[in-house]
């Protein structure tokens, strides 16, 4: 990133007292770090379908209850999910439908990347089977 671009981004986040808050690109990096765990992604995928009780998610996610609880806590702190208690059962839902949209976009991007890789692999395999004449 060019120095001027970083400075411009920081200027956008000046507080009233003149101090600079965290630049948006840094906040985005932290956001994507939060998403950077397979259990968290699986939980968000499940919650994209509908609200789930923790007990419903356990067999789908395939981790120990304590591990699922830790990952749900990370998602709660990041305000990506919300919880509610009904008796002894805790239910989770997405905090915003945009989270489900983000997962759909990620799937679309990955599909395109994998399709391109599959095409490249097919080209490489064809070249190995039919080497050019010397």
C-alpha positions as CSV (number, residue, x, y, z in Angstrom):
1,X,0.0,0.0,0.0
2,X,1.3,3.5,-0.8
3,X,2.1,5.7,2.1
4,X,-0.5,8.3,1.0
5,X,-3.2,5.7,0.9
6,X,-2.6,4.6,4.4
7,X,-2.5,8.2,5.6
8,X,-5.8,9.0,3.8
9,X,-7.5,5.9,5.4
10,X,-6.3,7.0,8.9
11,X,-7.6,10.5,8.3
12,X,-11.1,9.1,7.7
13,X,-11.1,7.7,11.2
14,X,-10.0,10.8,13.2
15,X,-11.9,11.2,16.5
16,X,-13.2,14.5,17.7
17,X,-10.3,14.8,20.1
18,X,-7.8,14.6,17.2
19,X,-6.6,11.1,17.9
20,X,-6.7,8.5,15.2
21,X,-8.8,5.4,15.6
22,X,-8.0,2.0,14.1
23,X,-7.9,2.2,10.3
24,X,-10.6,0.3,8.4
25,X,-8.2,-2.1,6.7
26,X,-6.9,-3.1,10.1
27,X,-10.4,-3.7,11.4
28,X,-11.2,-5.8,8.3
29,X,-8.1,-7.9,8.9
30,X,-9.3,-8.6,12.5
31,X,-12.7,-9.4,11.2
32,X,-11.3,-12.0,8.7
33,X,-9.1,-13.4,11.4
34,X,-12.2,-14.1,13.4
35,X,-13.6,-16.0,10.4
36,X,-10.3,-17.9,10.0
37,X,-11.3,-21.1,11.8
38,X,-13.1,-24.0,10.3
39,X,-15.4,-24.6,13.3
40,X,-16.5,-21.0,13.2
41,X,-17.2,-21.1,9.5
42,X,-19.2,-24.3,9.9
43,X,-21.2,-22.8,12.8
44,X,-22.0,-19.7,10.7
45,X,-23.0,-21.9,7.8
46,X,-25.5,-23.8,10.0
47,X,-26.8,-20.6,11.4
48,X,-27.3,-19.2,7.9
49,X,-29.9,-21.9,7.5
50,X,-31.8,-21.2,10.7
51,X,-31.5,-20.7,14.5
52,X,-29.8,-23.7,16.2
53,X,-29.5,-24.9,19.8
54,X,-26.0,-25.7,20.8
55,X,-26.9,-29.4,21.2
56,X,-28.1,-29.4,17.5
57,X,-24.8,-28.0,16.3
58,X,-22.5,-30.4,18.2
59,X,-23.0,-33.5,15.9
60,X,-22.9,-31.2,12.8
61,X,-19.7,-29.5,13.8
62,X,-18.0,-32.6,15.3
63,X,-16.1,-31.1,18.2
64,X,-16.2,-31.4,21.9
65,X,-18.8,-29.2,23.7
66,X,-16.1,-27.1,25.4
67,X,-14.5,-26.4,22.0
68,X,-17.8,-25.4,20.4
69,X,-18.5,-23.2,23.4
70,X,-15.1,-21.4,22.9
71,X,-15.8,-20.8,19.2
72,X,-19.3,-19.5,19.9
73,X,-17.8,-17.1,22.4
74,X,-15.4,-15.8,19.8
75,X,-18.3,-15.3,17.4
76,X,-20.4,-13.6,20.1
77,X,-17.6,-11.2,21.0
78,X,-17.2,-10.3,17.3
79,X,-21.0,-9.6,17.2
80,X,-21.5,-12.2,14.4
81,X,-24.0,-14.3,16.4
82,X,-26.5,-13.7,19.1
83,X,-27.6,-16.1,21.8
84,X,-30.8,-16.6,23.8
85,X,-31.6,-18.9,26.6
86,X,-34.8,-20.9,26.9
87,X,-34.7,-22.9,30.1
88,X,-31.4,-24.8,30.0
89,X,-31.1,-24.6,26.2
90,X,-29.1,-21.9,24.5
91,X,-30.0,-21.0,20.9
92,X,-27.8,-19.1,18.5
93,X,-28.7,-17.1,15.4
94,X,-26.8,-14.8,13.1
95,X,-26.5,-11.2,14.2
96,X,-27.0,-10.1,10.6
97,X,-28.3,-11.7,7.4
98,X,-25.2,-10.1,5.7
99,X,-23.1,-12.8,7.4
100,X,-24.9,-15.4,5.3
101,X,-24.4,-13.3,2.2
102,X,-20.7,-13.1,3.0
103,X,-20.5,-16.9,3.1
104,X,-22.4,-17.2,-0.2
105,X,-19.9,-14.7,-1.8
106,X,-17.0,-16.7,-0.4
107,X,-18.4,-19.9,-1.8
108,X,-18.8,-18.3,-5.2
109,X,-15.3,-17.0,-5.2
110,X,-13.9,-20.4,-4.2
111,X,-15.9,-22.1,-6.8
112,X,-14.4,-19.8,-9.5
113,X,-10.9,-20.4,-8.1
114,X,-11.3,-24.2,-7.9
115,X,-12.8,-24.2,-11.5
116,X,-9.7,-22.4,-12.7
117,X,-7.4,-24.8,-10.9
118,X,-9.3,-27.8,-12.3
119,X,-8.9,-26.4,-15.8
120,X,-5.2,-25.9,-15.2
121,X,-4.8,-29.4,-13.9
122,X,-6.6,-30.8,-16.9
123,X,-4.3,-28.8,-19.2
124,X,-1.2,-30.1,-17.4
125,X,-2.5,-33.7,-17.5
126,X,-3.2,-33.4,-21.2
127,X,0.3,-32.0,-21.8
128,X,1.9,-34.9,-20.0
129,X,-0.1,-37.4,-22.0
130,X,0.6,-35.7,-25.3
131,X,4.1,-34.2,-25.2
132,X,5.0,-31.9,-28.0
133,X,7.2,-33.5,-30.8
134,X,10.9,-32.9,-30.4
